[in-house]
Amino acid sequence: MSLPVAAPFLEMHGICKAFPGVQALDGVDLQVLSGEVHALLGENGAGKSTLMNILSGASSADQGEIRIQGECHPLSSIRDAEAIGITMIHQELNLVNQLTVAENIVLGREPVSRLGWIRRGAMHQIARRNLDHLNVAIPLSTLVGDLKVGEKQLVEIAKALSQRSRLVIMDEPTSALSDKEKKRLFQVIRRLKAEGVAVIYISHRLEEIFVIADRVTVLRDGKSIATRQVAECNKGELINLMVGRELDELFPKVAAARGEQLLAVENLTVAHPGQSGRNLLSQVNLELCRGEILGIAGLMGAGRTELLLTLFGVAPGRVTSGTIRLQGKPHCCHSPAEAIAKGIVLVTEDRKAHGLFLPLDVCSNITIAALRKTMAHGVIRRPLENRLAMGAVKQLHIRVPGLAHAVETLSGGNQQKIILAKWLLTDPKILLLDDPTRGIDVGAKTEIYQIINRLLATGIGIILVSSELPELLAMSDRIAVLCEGRLTATLDRSQATEQAVMAAAT
């Protein structure tokens, strides 16, 4: 397939972006031609979303320049990007369910009369013209909330076309589409391409890249690694470019003796709460033994967090089938209180929103899940509470000015240790860890791993979800891989390589 030989529509040079403690982008380059579909690949955390947020005007770069058809454009807002023809269609669609299809397509750009009234006829003409352009026959008066996901996706594209977009960014556009809807979307993308519109296509589904994309750029650890013609590479090469890192000594894994079975999950299925006929988890089977770490790998949306939430008694959808056994006995858990009582605890992905009471002090946060240990005759004994909290602080080497210090002022690593301390006071049998080292520095990560090793030695079983594949490979005894809610592989430590995990995850 021949590509345009004209000057690139988009050039991003030396794009850098840092957040507190994280260099999200480090000198990234990206070039996109008019009339091409350019895939953007990378693991979770590689920098794809940050780069696209900068291009769409939702964020600003610390360094670097953006050129549109050779002219430098500092994009300081989403309106700036839209003004020069750049539109981003997010994975979570940016539509208003309470408005009609026509109203969504022209939202923010409604045709109005001299008196300021919306011209309904003109609005419908604009909407119908753009839907007809995509060969889509959705009624204009339909509320968007009543549409299927695939139809909403097409309304988003029509909205982009109504803005005369010359570059459309699609972030995981098929994540919630059926095969039929996916084929329809690809037809629309090919039509856009034939009209000279550039498309940046972000997807974790590698097979789609070979169907729809002309070129592909791979990001890794915030850097642009390579740009390839899709026709000249294969899936294995792309996986190697995405994950090509060596493990180092940052992961102090200590082998622990694997004991009796703690947990068995058989044919677990959890229905999607908002999409009939779709599951968050489908027929998942796994087991966890004393003294082992079971890693859960998978790309965004694979069902990793949903699995942990279900085990913790807060399934995000209806459990339609399956059994869970705890030490051989049926385990029906309908609330976190039941899970904690049976020895299952969860360190959530977002510690500030779901793991801590930020305005409260260190002591209260550590003891809050085990208050019965601090009470006599229904009254909290403050000296005992302080002793328990101080013991946890010393055991986990938590650096705090004092037990009365507010948790919200501590570093991310110390906050995470406080969450671990809280759960350890409940004497757990199973520890569920959802991205436990997310957003903390390298030194704190190593300390967390050392705590995990000590816990394993006591016979606790750990299920570890992590977006960092090297972390999973280094710390896990076995790795279960999820893809779109299904278990696609369970790999022993000797079998688990980055290539094997990524192949199963995609």
C-alpha positions as CSV (number, residue, x, y, z in Angstrom):
1,M,0.0,0.0,0.0
2,S,1.5,3.3,-1.1
3,L,1.5,6.2,1.3
4,P,1.4,9.9,0.6
5,V,4.7,11.4,-0.2
6,A,3.7,15.0,0.7
7,A,5.0,16.7,3.8
8,P,3.6,15.3,7.1
9,F,0.4,16.7,8.5
10,L,1.7,16.4,12.1
11,E,5.2,16.5,13.5
12,M,5.8,16.3,17.2
13,H,9.5,16.8,18.2
14,G,11.2,16.3,21.5
15,I,8.0,16.2,23.6
16,C,8.7,16.0,27.3
17,K,6.3,15.9,30.2
18,A,6.9,15.3,33.9
19,F,4.5,14.8,36.8
20,P,5.6,14.7,40.5
21,G,8.1,11.8,40.7
22,V,7.4,10.6,37.2
23,Q,9.0,11.5,33.8
24,A,5.9,10.6,31.7
25,L,7.4,11.6,28.3
26,D,11.1,12.0,27.5
27,G,11.9,13.5,24.1
28,V,9.1,11.8,22.1
29,D,8.9,12.2,18.4
30,L,5.9,11.4,16.3
31,Q,5.1,12.0,12.6
32,V,1.7,11.4,11.0
33,L,0.9,11.8,7.3
34,S,-2.4,13.0,5.8
35,G,-4.5,10.1,4.7
36,E,-2.8,7.5,6.8
37,V,-3.9,5.4,9.8
38,H,-1.0,5.6,12.3
39,A,-1.1,3.1,15.2
40,L,0.4,4.1,18.6
41,L,1.4,1.2,20.7
42,G,2.9,0.7,24.2
43,E,2.3,-1.0,27.5
44,N,0.2,0.7,30.2
45,G,2.2,3.7,31.4
46,A,4.3,4.0,28.3
47,G,3.1,7.6,27.7
48,K,0.4,7.1,25.0
49,S,-2.4,8.9,26.8
50,T,-0.1,11.7,28.0
51,L,1.2,12.3,24.5
52,M,-2.3,12.4,23.0
53,N,-3.6,14.7,25.8
54,I,-0.9,17.1,24.7
55,L,-1.8,16.8,21.1
56,S,-5.5,17.3,21.8
57,G,-4.8,20.4,23.9
58,A,-6.0,18.8,27.2
59,S,-2.5,19.1,28.6
60,S,0.7,21.0,27.8
61,A,4.2,19.8,27.2
62,D,7.1,20.9,29.3
63,Q,9.4,20.9,26.3
64,G,9.2,20.2,22.5
65,E,7.2,21.5,19.6
66,I,4.2,20.6,17.6
67,R,4.0,21.4,13.9
68,I,0.9,21.2,11.7
69,Q,1.7,21.1,8.0
70,G,5.1,22.7,8.8
71,E,3.8,25.5,11.1
72,C,4.5,25.5,14.8
73,H,1.3,25.4,16.9
74,P,1.4,25.7,20.7
75,L,-1.8,23.9,21.7
76,S,-2.8,25.4,25.0
77,S,-6.4,24.2,25.0
78,I,-8.8,21.7,23.4
79,R,-10.4,24.5,21.5
80,D,-7.0,25.4,20.0
81,A,-6.6,21.8,18.8
82,E,-10.1,21.7,17.4
83,A,-9.6,25.0,15.6
84,I,-6.8,23.5,13.5
85,G,-8.6,20.2,12.9
86,I,-7.5,17.9,15.7
87,T,-10.1,15.9,17.6
88,M,-9.7,13.1,20.1
89,I,-12.3,10.4,20.6
90,H,-11.7,9.0,24.1
91,Q,-12.2,5.4,25.2
92,E,-14.9,6.8,27.6
93,L,-17.0,8.5,25.0
94,N,-17.5,12.2,25.5
95,L,-21.2,12.4,24.8
96,V,-24.2,13.6,26.8
97,N,-26.7,10.8,27.3
98,Q,-29.6,13.1,28.0
99,L,-29.3,15.0,24.7
100,T,-30.3,13.8,21.2
101,V,-28.0,12.6,18.5
102,A,-28.3,15.9,16.7
103,E,-27.7,18.0,19.8
104,N,-24.6,16.0,20.6
105,I,-23.1,16.4,17.1
106,V,-23.3,20.2,17.2
107,L,-22.8,20.6,21.0
108,G,-20.9,23.8,21.7
109,R,-21.2,24.9,18.1
110,E,-25.0,25.2,17.8
111,P,-26.3,27.3,14.9
112,V,-28.2,30.2,16.4
113,S,-30.4,33.0,15.1
114,R,-29.7,36.7,15.5
115,L,-31.8,36.6,18.7
116,G,-29.8,33.7,20.1
117,W,-32.3,30.9,19.5
118,I,-31.0,27.6,18.4
119,R,-32.0,27.0,14.7
120,R,-33.3,23.4,15.0
121,G,-33.6,22.9,11.3
122,A,-30.0,23.9,10.6
123,M,-28.8,21.8,13.5
124,H,-30.5,18.7,12.0
125,Q,-29.1,19.5,8.6
126,I,-25.6,19.6,9.9
127,A,-26.1,16.4,11.9
128,R,-27.7,14.5,9.0
129,R,-25.0,15.6,6.6
130,N,-22.3,14.2,8.8
131,L,-24.1,11.0,9.6
132,D,-24.8,10.4,5.9
133,H,-21.2,11.0,5.2
134,L,-20.5,7.9,7.3
135,N,-23.4,6.0,5.8
136,V,-25.1,5.9,9.2
137,A,-28.9,6.1,9.5
138,I,-29.4,6.8,13.2
139,P,-32.5,8.9,13.9
140,L,-31.5,12.4,14.9
141,S,-34.1,12.7,17.7
142,T,-32.9,9.6,19.5
143,L,-31.4,10.2,23.0
144,V,-27.8,9.2,22.9
145,G,-28.3,7.3,26.2
146,D,-30.6,4.9,24.3
147,L,-28.0,4.0,21.6
148,K,-25.7,1.0,21.6
149,V,-22.0,1.5,22.2
150,G,-21.1,1.1,18.6
151,E,-23.7,3.7,17.5
152,K,-22.4,6.1,20.1
153,Q,-18.9,5.6,18.6
154,L,-20.2,6.6,15.2
155,V,-22.0,9.7,16.7
156,E,-18.6,10.7,18.1
157,I,-17.0,10.4,14.7
158,A,-19.8,12.4,13.1
159,K,-19.2,15.0,15.8
160,A,-15.5,15.1,14.8
161,L,-16.4,15.4,11.1
162,S,-18.7,18.3,11.9
163,Q,-15.7,20.2,13.3
164,R,-13.9,19.6,9.9
165,S,-11.3,17.4,11.6
166,R,-8.2,16.7,9.7
167,L,-6.7,14.4,12.3
168,V,-8.8,12.1,14.5
169,I,-7.3,10.4,17.5
170,M,-9.1,7.2,18.5
171,D,-8.2,5.8,21.9
172,E,-9.1,2.1,22.2
173,P,-12.1,2.5,19.9
174,T,-13.1,-1.2,19.7
175,S,-12.8,-2.0,23.5
176,A,-16.6,-2.2,23.9
177,L,-17.6,-3.1,20.3
178,S,-19.0,-6.4,18.9
179,D,-17.3,-7.9,15.8
180,K,-20.0,-6.5,13.6
181,E,-19.6,-3.0,15.1
182,K,-15.8,-3.3,14.7
183,K,-16.1,-4.0,11.0
184,R,-18.4,-1.1,10.6
185,L,-15.9,1.2,12.4
186,F,-13.1,0.0,10.2
187,Q,-15.1,0.8,7.1
188,V,-15.6,4.4,8.4
189,I,-11.9,4.7,9.2
190,R,-11.0,3.6,5.6
191,R,-13.5,6.2,4.3
192,L,-11.8,8.9,6.4
193,K,-8.4,7.8,5.2
194,A,-9.5,8.0,1.5
195,E,-10.6,11.6,2.1
196,G,-7.2,12.6,3.4
197,V,-8.0,12.6,7.1
198,A,-5.2,11.3,9.3
199,V,-6.1,8.9,12.1
200,I,-4.0,8.1,15.1
201,Y,-5.2,4.7,16.3
202,I,-4.4,3.5,19.9
203,S,-5.1,-0.1,20.7
204,H,-3.8,-3.0,22.8
205,R,-5.3,-5.4,20.3
206,L,-2.3,-6.1,18.0
207,E,-4.4,-8.0,15.4
208,E,-6.3,-4.8,14.7
209,I,-3.1,-3.0,13.9
210,F,-2.4,-5.3,11.0
211,V,-5.9,-4.9,9.7
212,I,-6.3,-1.1,9.8
213,A,-3.0,0.7,10.2
214,D,-0.4,1.8,7.7
215,R,2.4,2.7,10.1
216,V,3.0,2.1,13.8
217,T,5.0,4.0,16.4
218,V,5.9,2.2,19.7
219,L,6.4,4.0,23.0
220,R,8.2,2.5,26.0
221,D,8.9,4.2,29.3
222,G,8.0,7.6,27.9
223,K,10.3,7.3,24.9
224,S,9.6,6.8,21.2
225,I,11.3,3.5,20.4
226,A,10.6,2.9,16.7
227,T,8.3,3.7,13.8
228,R,7.7,0.9,11.3
229,Q,5.6,0.2,8.2
230,V,3.0,-2.3,9.4
231,A,3.4,-4.4,6.3
232,E,7.1,-4.9,7.1
233,C,6.8,-6.1,10.7
234,N,5.1,-8.9,12.6
235,K,3.3,-9.3,16.0
236,G,6.4,-10.8,17.6
237,E,8.5,-7.8,16.6
238,L,6.0,-5.3,18.0
239,I,5.8,-7.2,21.3
240,N,9.6,-7.1,21.6
241,L,9.6,-3.4,20.9
242,M,6.9,-2.8,23.5
243,V,8.5,-4.8,26.3
244,G,12.2,-4.9,25.5
245,R,13.5,-4.4,29.0
246,E,15.7,-6.4,31.3
247,L,14.9,-7.1,34.9
248,D,17.3,-5.7,37.4
249,E,18.0,-5.9,41.1
250,L,15.2,-3.6,42.1
251,F,13.0,-6.7,42.7
252,P,14.2,-8.6,45.8
253,K,12.1,-11.7,45.3
254,V,12.6,-14.4,48.0
255,A,11.3,-17.9,47.3
256,A,8.8,-19.1,49.9
257,A,7.6,-22.6,50.5
258,R,4.2,-23.2,48.7
259,G,1.7,-24.6,51.1
260,E,-1.9,-25.8,51.1
261,Q,-4.5,-24.3,48.8
262,L,-6.1,-21.1,50.3
263,L,-8.4,-20.1,47.5
264,A,-10.0,-21.8,44.5
265,V,-12.1,-19.9,41.9
266,E,-14.1,-22.0,39.5
267,N,-15.9,-20.8,36.4
268,L,-16.4,-17.3,37.8
269,T,-18.6,-15.1,35.5
270,V,-19.5,-11.5,36.3
271,A,-22.0,-9.6,34.1
272,H,-21.3,-6.1,32.8
273,P,-23.6,-3.8,34.8
274,G,-24.3,-1.4,31.8
275,Q,-24.2,-3.6,28.7
276,S,-26.6,-6.5,28.3
277,G,-25.0,-9.7,27.1
278,R,-21.5,-8.6,27.9
279,N,-19.4,-9.9,30.8
280,L,-16.6,-8.3,32.9
281,L,-15.3,-11.8,33.7
282,S,-16.1,-15.0,31.9
283,Q,-15.5,-18.5,33.2
284,V,-12.4,-17.6,35.2
285,N,-10.6,-20.4,37.0
286,L,-7.6,-20.0,39.3
287,E,-6.1,-21.1,42.7
288,L,-3.9,-19.5,45.3
289,C,-1.8,-21.4,47.9
290,R,-0.1,-20.4,51.1
291,G,3.3,-18.7,50.6
292,E,2.9,-17.8,47.0
293,I,2.3,-14.8,44.8
294,L,-0.2,-15.3,42.0
295,G,0.3,-12.4,39.5
296,I,-2.6,-11.2,37.4
297,A,-1.5,-9.8,34.1
298,G,-3.6,-8.1,31.4
299,L,-4.0,-4.9,29.6
300,M,-6.4,-2.1,30.5
301,G,-10.0,-3.4,30.6
302,A,-8.9,-7.1,30.8
303,G,-10.8,-7.6,34.1
304,R,-7.9,-7.5,36.6
305,T,-9.4,-5.0,39.1
306,E,-12.9,-6.5,38.6
307,L,-11.5,-9.9,39.7
308,L,-10.1,-8.5,42.9
309,L,-13.2,-6.5,43.7
310,T,-15.3,-9.6,43.3
311,L,-13.1,-11.6,45.7
312,F,-13.4,-8.7,48.2
313,G,-17.2,-8.7,48.1
314,V,-17.8,-5.7,45.9
315,A,-18.3,-7.3,42.5
316,P,-18.8,-4.4,40.0
317,G,-21.6,-6.5,38.3
318,R,-23.9,-9.4,39.0
319,V,-22.1,-12.8,39.6
320,T,-24.0,-15.0,37.2
321,S,-22.0,-18.3,37.7
322,G,-19.1,-19.9,39.4
323,T,-17.9,-20.9,42.9
324,I,-15.3,-19.5,45.2
325,R,-13.8,-21.8,47.9
326,L,-11.7,-20.6,50.8
327,Q,-9.6,-23.4,52.3
328,G,-11.9,-25.9,50.7
329,K,-15.1,-24.4,52.0
330,P,-17.7,-22.5,49.8
331,H,-17.2,-18.8,50.1
332,C,-20.1,-16.4,49.3
333,C,-18.9,-12.9,50.0
334,H,-21.4,-10.0,49.7
335,S,-19.5,-7.2,51.4
336,P,-16.0,-6.2,52.4
337,A,-16.9,-6.8,56.0
338,E,-17.6,-10.5,55.2
339,A,-14.3,-10.7,53.3
340,I,-12.3,-9.2,56.1
341,A,-13.9,-11.5,58.6
342,K,-12.8,-14.4,56.5
343,G,-9.3,-13.1,56.1
344,I,-9.4,-11.5,52.6
345,V,-8.2,-7.9,52.4
346,L,-7.7,-5.5,49.4
347,V,-5.1,-2.8,48.8
348,T,-6.9,-0.8,46.2
349,E,-5.5,0.8,43.1
350,D,-6.3,4.3,44.2
351,R,-5.0,4.6,47.7
352,K,-6.2,8.2,48.3
353,A,-9.8,7.6,47.1
354,H,-10.4,4.1,48.5
355,G,-7.6,3.2,50.8
356,L,-7.1,6.0,53.3
357,F,-9.0,8.5,55.4
358,L,-6.8,11.4,54.4
359,P,-7.8,14.0,57.0
360,L,-7.4,11.5,59.8
361,D,-4.1,10.8,61.6
362,V,-1.7,7.9,61.2
363,C,-3.0,6.1,64.3
364,S,-6.6,6.1,63.2
365,N,-5.8,5.0,59.7
366,I,-3.8,2.0,60.9
367,T,-6.3,0.8,63.5
368,I,-9.6,1.5,61.8
369,A,-10.1,-1.9,60.3
370,A,-9.3,-3.7,63.6
371,L,-10.9,-1.5,66.2
372,R,-12.1,-4.5,68.2
373,K,-8.5,-5.2,69.1
374,T,-8.3,-1.8,70.8
375,M,-11.6,-1.9,72.7
376,A,-12.7,-2.9,76.2
377,H,-16.4,-2.9,77.1
378,G,-17.2,-1.1,73.8
379,V,-14.8,1.7,74.4
380,I,-11.5,2.3,72.5
381,R,-8.5,2.2,74.8
382,R,-6.3,4.9,73.4
383,P,-3.0,3.6,75.0
384,L,-3.6,0.2,73.5
385,E,-4.5,1.7,70.1
386,N,-1.3,3.8,70.2
387,R,0.8,0.7,71.0
388,L,-0.7,-1.3,68.2
389,A,-0.2,1.5,65.7
390,M,3.4,2.2,66.9
391,G,4.2,-1.5,66.6
392,A,3.0,-1.4,62.9
393,V,5.0,1.7,62.2
394,K,8.2,0.1,63.5
395,Q,7.5,-3.3,61.8
396,L,7.0,-1.7,58.4
397,H,9.5,1.1,58.8
398,I,6.9,3.8,58.2
399,R,8.5,7.2,58.3
400,V,6.1,9.6,60.1
401,P,6.7,12.6,62.5
402,G,4.2,11.0,64.9
403,L,1.0,9.0,65.2
404,A,-1.1,12.2,65.4
405,H,0.3,13.4,62.0
406,A,-2.3,13.7,59.2
407,V,-1.9,10.9,56.6
408,E,-2.6,13.3,53.7
409,T,0.8,15.0,54.3
410,L,2.9,11.8,53.9
411,S,4.7,10.5,50.8
412,G,3.0,8.0,48.6
413,G,5.3,5.2,49.8
414,N,4.5,5.8,53.5
415,Q,0.8,6.1,52.7
416,Q,1.0,2.7,51.0
417,K,2.7,1.2,54.0
418,I,0.0,2.5,56.3
419,I,-2.6,0.7,54.2
420,L,-0.6,-2.5,54.5
421,A,-0.3,-1.9,58.3
422,K,-4.1,-1.4,58.5
423,W,-4.8,-4.8,56.9
424,L,-2.1,-6.7,58.7
425,L,-3.8,-5.8,62.0
426,T,-6.8,-7.9,60.8
427,D,-4.6,-11.0,60.6
428,P,-5.4,-11.8,56.9
429,K,-4.9,-15.1,55.1
430,I,-5.1,-13.6,51.6
431,L,-3.8,-10.2,50.5
432,L,-5.1,-8.7,47.3
433,L,-2.8,-6.1,45.9
434,D,-4.0,-3.8,43.0
435,D,-1.0,-2.0,41.6
436,P,0.6,-1.6,45.0
437,T,3.6,0.4,43.8
438,R,1.7,2.7,41.6
439,G,3.0,6.3,41.9
440,I,5.7,5.7,44.4
441,D,9.5,6.1,44.0
442,V,12.0,3.3,43.3
443,G,13.3,3.1,46.9
444,A,9.8,2.8,48.4
445,K,8.9,0.2,45.8
446,T,11.8,-2.0,47.0
447,E,10.7,-1.6,50.6
448,I,7.1,-2.7,49.6
449,Y,8.6,-5.8,47.9
450,Q,10.6,-6.6,51.1
451,I,7.4,-6.4,53.1
452,I,5.7,-8.7,50.7
453,N,8.5,-11.2,51.1
454,R,8.2,-11.2,54.9
455,L,4.4,-11.7,54.6
456,L,4.9,-14.7,52.4
457,A,7.1,-16.3,54.9
458,T,4.2,-16.2,57.4
459,G,2.0,-18.3,55.1
460,I,-0.1,-15.5,53.6
461,G,-1.2,-15.9,50.0
462,I,-1.0,-12.9,47.7
463,I,-2.7,-12.0,44.5
464,L,-0.8,-9.3,42.8
465,V,-2.2,-7.1,40.0
466,S,0.4,-4.8,38.4
467,S,0.5,-2.6,35.3
468,E,4.3,-3.0,35.3
469,L,5.1,-6.3,33.6
470,P,8.7,-6.5,34.9
471,E,7.3,-6.2,38.5
472,L,4.9,-9.1,37.8
473,L,7.6,-11.3,36.3
474,A,10.0,-10.6,39.1
475,M,7.7,-11.0,42.1
476,S,5.2,-13.7,41.0
477,D,5.5,-17.4,41.5
478,R,2.8,-18.0,38.8
479,I,1.1,-15.5,36.5
480,A,-2.6,-15.8,35.3
481,V,-3.2,-13.7,32.2
482,L,-6.6,-12.1,31.4
483,C,-7.8,-10.8,28.1
484,E,-11.2,-9.2,27.8
485,G,-12.4,-10.9,31.0
486,R,-11.2,-14.4,30.1
487,L,-8.3,-16.4,31.4
488,T,-6.0,-17.0,28.4
489,A,-2.9,-18.5,30.2
490,T,-1.5,-19.5,33.5
491,L,2.3,-19.5,33.5
492,D,4.7,-20.9,36.0
493,R,7.7,-18.6,36.9
494,S,10.0,-20.6,34.6
495,Q,7.6,-20.2,31.6
496,A,6.7,-16.5,32.2
497,T,8.5,-14.1,29.9
498,E,7.4,-10.6,28.8
499,Q,6.8,-12.0,25.3
500,A,4.7,-14.9,26.5
501,V,2.6,-12.7,28.8
502,M,2.0,-10.0,26.2
503,A,1.1,-12.6,23.6
504,A,-1.5,-14.1,25.9
505,A,-2.7,-10.6,27.0
506,T,-3.3,-9.5,23.4
